[in-house]
């Protein structure tokens, strides 16, 4: 279950991205993009994130995942197309020499924090 490792990396990245004077408990939302080729199960990643966030100071954070579909470009005819996994063939010319344009990688895309209330 690589989702645990990914959740730990997300927690570390969020903690490192915050200004030093901002407590991690002020984080209310964490947004990530996950490429479909990374074989991450979004519900499992959310479950694991929720399980470890209490011990990381991100106890108020909700994880939102935007899953990025696979898009390729045929090197033979330059046609761009979505992929029905695991078949990487151009639907226009049938060529198998394709370049993956989107659908790989995991990116932290946003962190929302709640401003401290002034007294």
C-alpha positions in Angstrom: 0.0 0.0 0.0 2.0 2.9 -1.3 -0.8 5.3 -0.3 0.7 5.4 3.2 4.1 6.6 1.9 2.3 9.2 -0.4 0.2 10.5 2.6 3.4 10.9 4.7 5.0 12.8 1.8 2.0 15.1 1.5 2.0 15.8 5.2 5.8 16.6 5.1 5.3 18.8 2.1 2.5 20.8 3.6 4.4 21.3 6.9 7.5 22.5 5.0 5.4 24.9 2.8 3.9 26.8 5.7 5.4 30.0 7.1 7.1 29.4 10.4 4.7 31.6 12.3 1.6 29.6 11.0 0.6 26.6 13.0 -0.2 23.4 11.1 -3.5 23.2 12.9 -4.6 26.2 10.9 -4.6 24.1 7.7 -8.2 23.3 6.7 -7.7 21.8 3.2 -4.9 20.2 1.2 -5.3 19.7 -2.5 -3.3 17.3 -4.6 -3.4 16.1 -8.2 -2.8 12.4 -8.7 -2.0 11.0 -12.2 -4.1 7.9 -13.1 -0.9 6.1 -14.1 0.4 6.3 -10.5 -2.2 3.6 -9.5 -3.3 5.5 -6.4 -6.7 4.7 -5.0 -8.2 8.1 -3.9 -10.4 6.7 -1.1 -7.5 4.8 0.3 -5.2 7.8 0.2 -7.9 9.9 2.0 -8.4 7.2 4.6 -4.6 7.0 5.3 -4.2 10.8 5.3 -7.0 11.0 7.9 -5.4 8.4 10.0 -2.0 10.0 10.2 -3.0 13.7 10.2 -3.8 13.7 13.9 -0.1 13.0 14.8 1.2 15.5 12.3 -0.5 18.6 13.5 -2.8 18.7 10.5 -5.8 17.5 12.5 -8.1 20.0 10.9 -7.1 19.4 7.3 -9.3 17.7 4.7 -7.6 16.1 1.7 -9.1 16.7 -1.7 -7.8 14.7 -4.7 -8.1 15.7 -8.4 -7.3 12.6 -10.4 -5.7 13.4 -13.7 -6.6 11.2 -16.6 -4.0 9.9 -19.0 -3.7 11.9 -22.3 -1.2 10.9 -25.0 0.0 12.2 -28.3 0.8 9.9 -31.2 4.3 10.5 -32.5 3.2 9.3 -35.9 0.2 11.5 -36.6 0.3 14.0 -33.7 -3.2 13.1 -32.6 -3.9 13.8 -28.9 -6.2 11.3 -27.1 -7.3 9.9 -23.8 -6.2 6.4 -22.9 -8.4 3.5 -21.9 -5.9 1.8 -19.7 -3.7 -0.2 -20.4 -4.0 0.2 -24.2 -1.7 2.9 -25.5 -2.6 2.9 -29.2 -3.6 5.9 -31.3 -7.3 5.6 -32.1 -6.7 7.6 -35.4 -3.8 5.7 -37.0 -3.3 2.7 -34.7 0.3 3.6 -34.0 1.8 2.5 -30.7 4.6 5.2 -30.5 2.9 7.6 -28.1 4.1 10.3 -25.8 2.3 10.6 -22.4 1.3 14.2 -21.9 -0.7 14.0 -18.7 -1.6 11.4 -16.1 1.6 10.8 -14.2 2.9 12.3 -11.0 1.5 13.5 -7.7 1.5 17.3 -7.1 0.6 19.4 -4.1 -1.6 22.1 -5.7 -2.9 24.0 -2.8 -3.2 24.5 1.0 -6.0 26.4 2.6 -5.5 27.9 6.0 -7.9 29.5 8.4 -6.9 32.9 9.6 -6.4 33.4 13.3 -9.1 35.3 14.9 -8.1 38.6 16.3 -9.1 39.5 19.9 
